Amino acid sequence: MTDNQIYKVIFYNQNKIYEIFARDIYQSEMYGFIEAEEFLFGEKTQMIVDPSEEKLKNEFSGVKRSFIPMHAVIRIDEVEKEGVGKISEMTSSGNVAAFPAAGFNPPGKTKG
């Protein structure tokens, strides 16, 4: 991997859609998670403050690495340059939903 790779990760979290930009994305050693590191937030020279991006910056301030459940990931793209990260509200008429998780039954346990 080269140092100039940038990834856009879109994922679902608590009825919101998060769009973040990061330099490193990889499968975690924790089963069922991906890891995102080195978050990128807008250009430092921007004069206009985007409230959506500021909310995202505040939520991820001090975060070195984030573990995102694989079933919550909507899309991961490698992009040429970073964009504006944001948090969007889910709408009931939207076509994005969390992937249904199968129930887990430990061996020897039965339902009912």
C-alpha positions in Angstrom: 0.0 0.0 0.0 1.1 3.5 -0.7 0.8 6.4 1.7 -1.5 8.4 -0.6 -4.4 6.0 -0.7 -7.6 7.4 0.6 -10.8 5.4 1.4 -14.4 6.6 1.7 -16.3 4.4 4.1 -20.1 4.6 4.3 -21.8 2.8 7.1 -24.9 2.6 9.2 -24.9 3.4 12.9 -27.8 4.1 15.2 -30.3 5.2 12.5 -27.7 7.4 10.8 -25.5 7.1 7.8 -21.9 8.0 8.4 -19.5 8.9 5.5 -15.9 9.1 6.6 -12.5 9.3 4.9 -9.5 7.4 6.1 -6.0 6.5 5.0 -6.1 2.9 6.3 -8.9 0.4 6.1 -8.4 -3.3 6.9 -10.1 -6.4 8.3 -9.8 -6.5 12.0 -8.5 -9.4 14.1 -11.8 -9.0 16.0 -14.2 -11.3 14.1 -16.8 -9.4 12.1 -15.2 -5.9 12.2 -13.2 -3.7 9.9 -10.7 -1.1 11.2 -10.4 2.5 10.1 -7.4 4.6 11.0 -6.0 8.0 10.2 -9.3 9.8 9.7 -9.3 12.8 7.2 -11.5 15.8 7.7 -11.9 18.5 5.1 -9.2 20.9 4.1 -7.6 22.9 6.9 -7.8 26.1 4.8 -11.6 26.1 4.4 -13.3 29.3 5.5 -16.8 27.8 5.5 -17.7 25.5 8.4 -19.9 22.6 7.5 -22.0 21.7 10.6 -22.4 18.1 9.5 -18.6 17.7 9.2 -18.0 19.5 12.5 -20.4 17.0 14.2 -18.4 14.1 12.7 -15.1 15.7 13.8 -16.4 16.0 17.3 -17.6 12.4 17.4 -14.2 11.1 16.2 -12.0 13.5 18.1 -9.3 11.6 19.9 -10.1 8.4 18.1 -7.0 6.6 16.9 -8.8 3.6 15.4 -12.4 2.7 14.9 -13.9 -0.8 14.7 -16.9 -0.9 12.4 -19.1 -4.0 12.2 -18.9 -5.5 8.8 -22.7 -5.9 8.6 -23.1 -2.1 9.1 -20.8 -1.2 6.1 -22.7 0.0 3.1 -19.8 0.7 0.8 -16.0 1.3 0.8 -14.4 3.2 -2.1 -10.8 4.0 -2.8 -10.9 7.7 -3.9 -8.4 10.1 -5.5 -8.9 12.8 -2.9 -10.7 13.3 0.4 -14.2 14.8 0.4 -16.4 16.1 3.1 -17.3 13.6 5.7 -20.9 13.7 7.1 -23.5 12.2 9.2 -27.0 11.9 7.6 -30.3 11.0 9.2 -32.0 7.8 8.0 -35.3 8.4 6.4 -38.1 5.9 6.6 -38.5 6.2 2.8 -34.8 5.5 2.2 -33.6 2.3 0.5 -30.7 1.7 2.9 -31.1 -0.8 5.7 -28.9 -2.8 8.0 -28.2 -6.3 6.7 -30.2 -8.7 8.8 -28.0 -10.7 11.1 -28.7 -14.4 11.5 -29.4 -15.7 15.0 -26.5 -17.4 16.7 -27.1 -20.6 18.6 -24.1 -22.0 20.5 -23.6 -25.8 20.0 -25.8 -27.8 22.3 -28.4 -25.0 22.8 -31.8 -25.2 21.2 -34.5 -22.7 20.7 -37.7 -22.7 22.7 
